[in-house]
């Protein structure tokens, strides 16, 4: 959990995955997103597929911001072999962080072995890249969220992610259920789909134990750190005293 009494905006940036995901995303928007990700010290810059990975890799060269892509995004309904092809391309193009959209239709149909196989295929294809699995909790029951998280832990993936951000976002209760299910495992938690007002909601999830926030509004949320301190939502940075 983040110690907000010992963190500044630059350090906070590493708790944000910055994303540029709209359907009409242009090369100009991707390049600007990369520059913003560097300026705010974000953990990664995400596009909605592997298409822009070469541009992202070019813009991020020399920085420690990860080149990242979403796979099977945003529906997750492609077959595992198709997703594996995407993952392998992502790795080949230089991605070091990859978010796979889980086939929750298969999960909701009770085809748990298919989901497990998909996740194992993902892990094998991703190699050394950081692996994150998108659930889209708004479509899931609590028992389904638990099962999804248990599968992620069983396979040994790095992160469970609440949502794609393209549909309804997670509730705090759903996030806390994920946190409870994954307690005692190495799996970390990424929250995406944070709704307005974004700064207050994002900091609430971080206070609740999120390791990462995935958002197109990373600069806005990071810049709000002093405001959140001023209103008492977050403690002051004791190092500034």
N, C-alpha and C positions, 0 to 999 in steps of 0.2 A: 504494500500500500504506500502511496506517495506521502512523504512527510512535507506538507505544504509550508511548514515553518522553516524549512531549509531548502527552498527551491526558488529560482528566479525564472523569468520568461524563457531565457535561452535554454536552461536545463529542462524546463517543462516541455519544450518542443519535441523531445524524444519520446514523449508519451502520446504523440499524435501521428497517425498516418494520414497524409494529405491526399485527397482524391480529386480527379477531374474525370467525371463519369457521364455527363449528359450525352444524349444520342447525337447531338449536333456538334460535339467537341471537334475543334479544329487544331491543326498543328500549332498555331499561334497560342491557343489556350493551353496546350500541353507544355509548351516551352515556358510560358509565364508561370504555370503551376510549378514547374521544376525550380524556377528561380525563387518563387515564394517559399517552397519547401526548404531550400538551402538557407534563405534569409531567416526563417523561423526555426531552423535546426530540427526539422521534422524527422521522424524515423524512416519514412518511405514516401514515395510518390506513386500513386496508383492510377492506372487507366483501366477502362472497362474490358479490355482484351489485350492480346499480345501485339496488336497492330502498331501501337505507338512505342513499343519497347525500345527499338533502336534510337528513336529521338530522345526518349527519356534517358537512356544510357549515355548518349552524347552530352546532354545538358548537365547530368549529374556527375560526370567524370571529374575526379579529383575531390569530390565531397564524400561524406560518410552517409548520405541519404540513400536508402536502398531503392533500386529499380524494382518496381512491383507491378503485378497484373492480376486481374480477376479472371477466373476460369469458370466456364459454364454459366456466365453471368447474364442476367440476374435470376433466371428461372431454375437452373440446376437440373433440368430434365434430360439433358443429353446423356447418352450411354457412357459408361466408364471408359471404353476404348477411345471415344471421341475426346473426352476430357483429358485423357492421358496424352493424346497428341498435342493438345493445347499446352499442357504442362511441360512437355518435352521441348516444345518450341519456345516457351517462356524461358526455360533454363538456357537454351541455345542462344537466345537473344540477350542474355545477361541479367535476367531477373533473379534477384536473391531473396525475394519475398513473394509468396503466391497465395492467393485466397481462392479456395474452391467452394463453389456453391453446392451444398449438399442436395441430393435428390430427395427432398422431403415428401414428394408424392409416393416414392417407394417406401419411405419410412412410415407414412400414414397408412399404407396398404399392408403393413406388417411384413414387408420384405426386408427384414433386418439384415439377413445375410448378404443381400445385394448392396446395401449401404455399407456394410463392413468391407466388402470386397472393393467397392469404389474408394473408400478411404485408404485401404492398403495399397491399391494401385497408385493413388495420389502420392502417398509417402515414398513409394519406390521411385516414381518418376521425378519427384522434386529434388532428390539427392540432398545436397547441403543447404538448399533454400529453406527459409523459414516458412512453415506451413500453417495456414489458418483456414478454418472451415466455417462457412456462413450457414446459419440455421434459418433465419427469418422466423423468429419466434412468434410473430403475430399469427402465423398459420398453424401453430402447434399447440396441443394440449400440454399441460404440465407433465404428465407421464411421457409424452413424446420428447419433450425437452430433456428430461432426465435420460432417456434412452440414447438420444443423439449425443449428449455429453459423455455418457459412459462409453460409447463407441469411439469417440475422439480420444479419450484417455486410453482405452484398450489398444488402439492402433499406435499410440505414441506420437500424435501430432502436437504441434507447438501451441496453437491457440484455438479456442472456441469463440466464434464471433456471433453477435446477436442477430444481425440483419444485413441485408444488402444495401439498405438505404433507399431502395427504389419503391418500397411499399410502406406499410405501417411499421413504425419503430417498436423497440421493445419497451415493456413496462419495467419499472424498477423491480417489481416482484418477480418478473421472469428472469431478470439479470441475477437477482439474489438466489433464485433456484439454481441457475447455472453455477454460481459461485459455490453454493452448498454442495452440489453434486460433484464438483471437481476439487473440493477441499481435500488436501492430502496428496494430490497428484501434481505432476510438473506442468500441467496444462494451464496456460495463462488465458486471460479474458480480454477480448476486444469488443468494444461497444460501437456500433454504427446504427444509423437511423435516428440519431438524436433530433428531436423536433424543437420548434420554437417554444420559449426563448432559448436559443442554443447555448449561450454561455452558462446560464444557471443550470440547465439540464445536464450539460456535459460535466460540469464540476461535481454535480450530485453523483453521477456514475463513478467519477474518479474517487470521490470520498467513500463510495460504497465498495471500492476495491478493484475497479477496472484498471488493467495494466495499460491499455491503449484505447484511444478514441479514433475511429476512422470517420473523416468528415471532409466535406468541401469547404467548411467554414473554419478550418484550423487557425488561420491568422486572426480572425475575429475573436475566437474563443481564447487564444493565447493572450491577445492584447487586452482581454477583459480581466486578466489576473489582478491588477491593482484595484479595479472596481469591486471584484468579489471580496477582496480584503477590506476595502473601505466599508462595505455594508455588513461585514462580519460573517459572511459565509465561509471565508477561509481565514486562517491566522496570518498575522504579519510574518514577514521573513525575519527571523531573529538575528540573522547575520547583518542586517542593515541597521540594527540598533547599535 
